[in-house]
Amino acid sequence: MALPETEPSRPTTLILLVRHGQTPTTGMVLPGRAPGLHLSERGQEQAEQVAERLAVLPLSAIYSSPLERAMETAGPTSARASVPIVRDEGLLEGDFGDWTGARLTDLYGKPEWKTVQRQPSVFRFPGGESFTEIRDRMVSTLARLRAAHPGGTVACFSHADPIRVALADAMGTPLDRFQRLSVGPCSVSVLSYQEGRDPVVLTVNSTQDPLDRLVAS
């Protein structure tokens, strides 16, 4: 885990991107924004574990996608930190339109799936969002949240694709390459911001390593 170079006159703002925990359909279904999907027992355990990991950090705020699985993941962190959860629609899962609720094994056989994997920048989910719109939404949301908490540490509970496209943008990686990033359930990815400088990606898909080193940044 690299630490950024800092300048005393420029406060560092940390954005923690936390994917929600495992659900009964993780890896099998594209749930999208359909309501009613909750954490599995394993997902609840992961939420407790990530709360313990984040407890070493002085959280300024906690934001979450309004979907149940994200809010339930944020709950233990909120309780430990005594910081309320703010629902933010900017952190929502992508709108998968007509593909919402589809089984992944069915989608793999579609010709469009190759475009999703190889050239997502030109793909729009039928009746839903494009990957470009998901990226732009996440980038503007994170800009708004870090502007609201300069010099703070902000935890954002979201979903795999929104987190991956946000990370790719911070890295300067083309959107067509974002699928190369892995973001597992309850993983923590961290972005560091200083005014007037490019963002620094401190960690991606962290599930075990200690986070207390981030305090030094």
Backbone hydrogen bonds, N-H to C=O, Kabsch-Sander energy under -0.5 kcal/mol:
donor,donor_aa,acceptor,acceptor_aa,energy
2,A,202,L,-0.7
7,E,10,R,-0.6
10,R,7,E,-2.3
13,T,193,Y,-2.6
14,L,152,G,-2.6
15,I,191,L,-2.8
16,L,14,L,-0.5
16,L,154,V,-3.3
17,L,15,I,-0.6
17,L,189,S,-3.6
18,V,16,L,-0.7
18,V,156,C,-3.1
19,R,17,L,-0.6
19,R,187,S,-1.7
20,H,158,S,-1.7
21,G,69,R,-0.5
26,T,23,T,-1.3
28,M,25,T,-2.6
29,V,25,T,-2.0
30,L,102,A,-2.8
34,A,31,P,-1.8
37,L,34,A,-0.5
38,H,36,G,-0.7
40,S,22,Q,-2.3
44,Q,40,S,-2.3
45,E,41,E,-1.8
46,Q,42,R,-2.3
47,A,43,G,-2.2
48,E,44,Q,-1.8
49,Q,45,E,-2.2
50,V,46,Q,-2.7
51,A,47,A,-1.7
52,E,48,E,-1.9
53,R,49,Q,-1.9
54,L,50,V,-2.4
55,A,51,A,-1.0
56,V,53,R,-0.9
57,L,54,L,-2.1
59,L,57,L,-1.6
60,S,153,T,-3.3
61,A,153,T,-1.1
62,I,84,P,-0.7
63,Y,155,A,-3.0
64,S,86,V,-2.3
65,S,157,F,-2.3
69,R,37,L,-0.6
70,A,67,L,-0.8
71,M,67,L,-2.3
72,E,68,E,-2.9
73,T,69,R,-1.0
74,A,70,A,-2.2
75,G,71,M,-1.4
77,T,73,T,-0.6
78,S,74,A,-2.5
79,A,75,G,-2.4
80,R,76,P,-2.3
81,A,77,T,-2.4
82,S,78,S,-1.4
83,V,78,S,-1.4
86,V,62,I,-2.5
87,R,85,I,-0.6
88,D,64,S,-2.9
91,L,88,D,-1.9
92,L,89,E,-1.5
96,F,94,G,-1.0
98,D,126,P,-3.7
99,W,96,F,-2.4
100,T,97,G,-1.8
101,G,30,L,-3.5
102,A,30,L,-0.5
102,A,99,W,-2.3
104,L,28,M,-2.7
106,D,103,R,-0.8
107,L,103,R,-1.6
108,Y,104,L,-2.3
109,G,106,D,-0.5
110,K,107,L,-1.8
113,W,110,K,-1.3
114,K,110,K,-0.5
114,K,111,P,-1.1
115,T,111,P,-0.6
116,V,112,E,-2.0
117,Q,113,W,-1.9
118,R,114,K,-2.6
119,Q,115,T,-2.4
122,V,119,Q,-1.8
123,F,120,P,-1.6
125,F,129,E,-2.7
128,G,125,F,-3.4
129,E,95,D,-2.7
131,F,120,P,-0.6
131,F,123,F,-1.4
134,I,130,S,-2.0
135,R,131,F,-2.6
136,D,132,T,-2.6
137,R,133,E,-2.5
138,M,134,I,-2.3
139,V,135,R,-2.9
140,S,136,D,-2.2
141,T,137,R,-2.1
142,L,138,M,-2.7
143,A,139,V,-1.9
144,R,140,S,-2.1
145,L,141,T,-2.4
146,R,142,L,-2.4
147,A,143,A,-1.7
148,A,144,R,-1.3
149,H,145,L,-0.7
152,G,149,H,-2.3
154,V,14,L,-2.9
155,A,61,A,-2.3
156,C,16,L,-3.5
157,F,63,Y,-2.6
158,S,18,V,-2.7
158,S,156,C,-0.6
163,I,159,H,-2.2
164,R,160,A,-2.7
165,V,161,D,-2.7
166,A,162,P,-1.7
167,L,163,I,-2.4
168,A,164,R,-2.5
169,D,165,V,-2.0
170,A,166,A,-2.2
171,M,167,L,-2.1
172,G,168,A,-0.7
172,G,169,D,-0.9
173,T,168,A,-2.8
177,R,174,P,-2.4
178,F,175,L,-1.7
180,R,177,R,-1.8
181,L,178,F,-2.0
186,C,19,R,-0.6
186,C,20,H,-1.3
187,S,184,G,-2.0
188,V,206,S,-2.5
189,S,17,L,-2.1
190,V,203,T,-2.2
191,L,15,I,-2.6
192,S,200,V,-2.9
193,Y,13,T,-2.5
197,R,194,Q,-2.1
200,V,192,S,-2.5
202,L,190,V,-2.3
202,L,200,V,-0.8
203,T,190,V,-1.2
206,S,188,V,-2.3
214,L,211,L,-1.7
215,V,212,D,-1.4
216,A,213,R,-1.1
217,S,214,L,-1.4
